[in-house]
Amino acid sequence: MKLSEGVEWGLHCASVLAGLPPGATLPTRSLAELHGLSETYLSKHLQALTNARIIESVPGPRGGYRLMRSPEEITLLEIVEAIDGREPLFRCTEIRQRGPLARGPQAYRRPCGIHVAMARAEQAWREALHSQTLADIVAHYVQDVDLQQRQRQEQWVAGRMRRASWQP
């Protein structure tokens, strides 16, 4: 299984937005610059997060992006699905019913054992991501990154954030 790099980008951007004060936004350009990413490509993923109602785009010269809900209410699964979609990770094409030894459909009454195992693994993976929130990621960042580096990021973000002219 391989998630797109957009998932990583979306998780990092949402984590940064989680630290903004109420009413503040960050423009795409700043989010891209902070992470060393292409602004054009990043905006595609930010749009996907907007469409999923995880973040919102505030228009205008003082606009940018901000979370739509609290970090405690946003699961990692929501972000992954917003970026990469909800399609199953494994698709069983029933190859056991092909080839020279294949039998008729009546011989395959039970689901393929491989299909069952993969579906079970995917369900566990989705449940694990659903049980973790953006707030969990932010808390891990606070514990894992040294104070000086956190302060550097906070100052950098503060110098680029915008105060939207309206608040929800």
C-alpha positions in Angstrom: 0.0 0.0 0.0 1.3 3.4 -0.9 -0.5 6.6 0.0 0.1 9.7 -2.2 2.4 12.4 -1.0 -0.6 14.6 -1.0 -1.7 12.8 2.2 1.5 13.8 4.0 1.1 17.3 2.7 -2.5 17.6 3.8 -1.7 16.2 7.3 1.1 18.7 7.7 -0.9 21.6 6.5 -3.9 20.8 8.6 -1.5 20.5 11.6 -0.2 24.0 11.0 -3.7 25.4 10.6 -4.6 23.7 13.9 -2.2 26.1 15.6 -3.7 29.3 14.3 -5.6 31.6 16.6 -9.3 32.1 16.0 -10.0 34.1 12.9 -6.5 33.7 11.4 -5.7 32.1 8.1 -2.6 31.1 6.1 -2.4 31.5 2.4 -1.4 28.7 0.1 1.9 30.4 -0.7 2.9 30.4 3.0 1.9 26.8 3.5 3.8 25.7 0.4 6.9 27.8 1.4 6.9 26.4 5.0 7.0 22.8 3.7 9.1 23.4 0.6 6.3 22.4 -1.8 4.9 23.5 -5.1 2.2 26.0 -4.5 0.3 24.9 -7.6 0.3 21.2 -6.6 -0.4 21.9 -2.9 -3.5 24.0 -3.8 -5.0 20.9 -5.4 -4.8 19.1 -2.1 -6.0 22.1 -0.1 -9.0 22.2 -2.4 -9.7 18.5 -1.7 -9.6 19.3 2.1 -11.9 22.2 1.5 -14.4 20.0 -0.5 -14.3 17.5 2.4 -15.2 20.4 4.8 -12.0 19.9 6.8 -10.6 23.3 6.1 -12.2 26.4 4.6 -10.9 28.9 2.1 -11.4 32.5 3.1 -11.5 34.7 0.0 -9.9 38.1 -0.4 -6.6 39.8 0.3 -6.7 38.9 4.0 -7.9 35.4 3.2 -6.3 32.0 3.2 -7.0 28.7 4.8 -8.2 27.7 8.3 -9.7 24.6 9.9 -13.5 24.3 9.8 -13.7 22.3 13.0 -11.6 21.9 16.1 -8.6 19.6 15.7 -10.2 17.2 18.2 -13.1 16.7 15.7 -11.0 15.9 12.6 -9.8 12.4 12.2 -6.7 11.3 10.2 -9.0 9.0 8.2 -11.0 12.1 7.0 -7.8 13.7 5.7 -6.6 10.6 4.0 -9.9 10.0 2.3 -10.2 13.6 1.3 -6.9 13.4 -0.5 -6.8 9.8 -1.8 -10.4 8.9 -1.9 -12.5 6.1 -0.3 -11.8 3.3 -2.8 -10.7 0.0 -1.2 -7.0 -0.4 -1.1 -7.2 -4.0 -2.4 -9.4 -5.1 -5.2 -10.1 -8.8 -5.6 -10.6 -9.7 -9.2 -11.2 -13.4 -8.5 -8.3 -14.7 -10.4 -8.9 -18.0 -8.8 -11.8 -18.4 -11.2 -9.5 -18.1 -14.2 -6.9 -20.3 -15.8 -6.8 -24.0 -16.8 -8.0 -25.3 -13.4 -10.9 -22.9 -12.9 -14.3 -24.4 -12.2 -17.7 -22.9 -12.6 -19.0 -20.1 -10.3 -20.8 -22.6 -8.1 -17.4 -23.9 -6.8 -16.6 -20.4 -5.4 -19.4 -19.9 -2.9 -17.2 -18.4 -0.2 -15.2 -15.3 -0.6 -11.5 -15.7 -1.5 -9.4 -16.1 1.6 -7.0 -13.5 0.3 -9.8 -11.0 -0.2 -11.1 -11.7 3.4 -7.6 -11.2 4.9 -7.0 -8.0 3.0 -10.4 -6.6 3.8 -9.8 -7.3 7.5 -6.4 -5.6 7.4 -7.9 -2.6 5.7 -10.7 -2.3 8.2 -8.1 -2.3 11.1 -6.1 0.3 9.3 -9.1 2.6 8.7 -10.2 2.1 12.4 -6.8 3.1 13.6 -6.8 6.3 11.5 -10.4 7.0 12.5 -9.4 6.8 16.2 -6.6 9.4 15.9 -7.4 13.0 15.5 -5.5 16.1 14.3 -5.2 17.1 17.9 -3.3 13.9 18.6 -0.8 14.8 15.9 -0.4 18.3 17.3 0.1 16.9 20.8 2.8 14.5 19.5 4.5 17.5 17.7 4.6 19.5 21.0 6.2 16.5 22.8 8.5 15.4 20.0 9.9 18.7 18.7 12.2 20.8 20.8 10.9 24.1 22.2 13.3 26.3 20.1 12.2 24.7 16.9 8.5 25.0 17.8 9.1 28.7 18.6 10.8 29.2 15.3 7.8 27.8 13.5 5.3 29.7 15.5 7.2 33.0 14.8 7.4 32.1 11.1 3.7 31.3 10.9 2.8 34.4 12.9 4.7 36.6 10.4 2.6 35.2 7.5 -0.8 34.6 8.9 -3.7 36.9 8.1 -6.6 38.0 10.1 -9.7 37.4 8.1 -12.2 40.2 7.9 -15.0 37.8 9.0 -15.2 34.8 11.3 -17.7 31.9 11.3 
